[in-house]
Amino acid sequence: ASKAGARRKVLDGTPAALGFRMPAEWEPHDQCWIGWPDAQGFWRDAAAPAQKAFANVVDAISRFEPVTVCCNATQYARVAHLMEHKSNVRVVEMSACLVWLRDLGPSFVVREGDTRLRREIAGVDWQYNAYGGYNGLFGPEDHQLNRRKELQFTCYCTLILELWQLMGNMY
């Protein structure tokens, strides 16, 4: 488990101009990122049933690949304790009102090295705005979400976009 405090830098130029590309969904990947349901607003019974289901999903995925669980500051100690015996799970504090990282999280791009193990990974910060921001952000922390993430790679971009808008096979 680890608290937020990113080692990140912003590079000049677009990801493509710097040699990065977005990998296809079927390509091998290094890990899975998942948001953790919080008791605020969207979940019934203080999110207990959702948290149990998410814990089962994390457990299943972590048998095959590393998982990063992103949770609110109010849930951090509890989730870190819950996951402490899972060697393939990392818990980071990333406060948000939603768990849909495909919408409000970064998209990952890669720049190839001499081998797959030497490739560089970067995150594109799309400046999430709560699906157009018509009713404002869901919570006060959402506008700072990507800037505060514990990302161990470079972030780019000031465009407003939810990542799902780039995926042509979702719906």
N, C-alpha and C positions, 0 to 999 in steps of 0.2 A: 504494500500500500504506500501511497505517496501523496503528499499535499501539492496543490497547484503552486507553480513557480517555474515557469517555462524557461527552457533553454531554447530560444528561438531567435531568428533573425529574419528580416524582410529583404529579399533580393530585388534589384531593379530588373525590370523586363517581365515579359509574359512567361508562363511556364514553357510554352512551345518554343519560344525564342531561346530559352535556356536549356533546351534539350529534354524537357520533361514531356511525358504523355500520360493520358489517363488509361490505366489498364482495363481490359475487358473484364466483365464480371466473372467469366469462367477461368480466368488466369489464376494460378496459385497466388495466395496472399499470405502475409505474415501473421495476421491476427484479426480478431473480431472485436469491434467496439460496440458496447451496449449501454443505453441509458438506464438508470434505476428509478422506478416509480416513487414519487414522494407523496406524502399525505395531503398536499395542497391541491384542492380543487377538482382534479379530473378523475380521481379514483374513489371507489366506494370503500366503506369500512376502513378508513385511514390507510388505504393502499395495501392492507395486509394480504388479501388474496392475490393481487397483482405482484407483490413482492415475492410471494411464495412461487408463483409461476415463473417469474424472471430468474429467481435463484435456481430453479430446475433447468431453465434454458442455459444459464451460465455453466452449471454443472455438466450438462450434456456436451456443450461446445468445447469446454476446457479439457475434455478427455482427448480431443483431437488437435487443438491449436490453442495458443494463448488468447486470453480474453482481457480486455480493459473495460472495467465497469466504471461509468461516470455517474457520480451521485452528488446530490446537494450537500452543502456544508452541514445541514442539520442531520443528515443521514450518514455522514462519513464514518464516524466511530462505529456505528452499528454495522454498516456494510463491511468495513475493514475487518471487524471481529468475525462476522459471518463467513468471510472469504479467507481468513488468515491461514487455514490449513490447505488451501488449494494452491499448489505451487505454480500453476499455469494461469493464475488470475491476478491482475493488478487492479487496485482500486484508486481512482483519482477523484478529487473534489472538483466538480464542474457544475456549479449551480445553474439550473434551468428549470422552467416550469413544465417542460415536455421531455419525453424520453426518445422522441423520434430523431435520432442522430442523422438519419438519411436526409432529413429536412434542414436541421439547424447545425449540423456538424460540418466539418471540412470534407471536401472530396480529396482523395489521395491520388497523387500523380507520382510517376517514377521516372528516374533517369538511369539508364542502363550503365553498368560498370563492366569489367571484364567477365564477371560471372553474376548469376542471379543473386548470390550472397553479397555481392559488393555494390548492388544498385542503391541509389539514393532515393529516399522517400520524402515527399513534401506534401504539405496540406494546403489546400486552397481555401481561404477564408472568404465566404460569399456574403458576409454582412447580412445575416438573417434579420428579417423585419416582420415576423409574425404573419406570413402569408399576405403581404401587401400592407400591413399596418393599419387597416381601416378602423379597427377598434383599439389601436395601440398594441403594445407588446403584451404578452400574456403575463409577464412578471418583470419587475424592475431589473433583474439580473440578465434577462435575455439579450439586451443590446450589447452587452460586454462579453457575451459568451465565448466567442472564438478567440478574442484577445487574451482571455484569462486561462485558456486550456493549458494543460500540461502536455504540450506537444513537443516531441523530441525531433522535430524537423522544421523546415522553413515554411512560412505561410506567405501567400500572395493575395492580391486582388481586392478591389473595393467595390466590385459589382454586387448588387443585391440580387440574390438568387437562392432558392432552396435546391439542394442537390438533386432531388427527385426529378426536377424539371429537365435534367440532362439525360435521364434514363428513358430510353424509348420502349422498354419492354415491361414496364411496371403495371400498366392498366390496360 
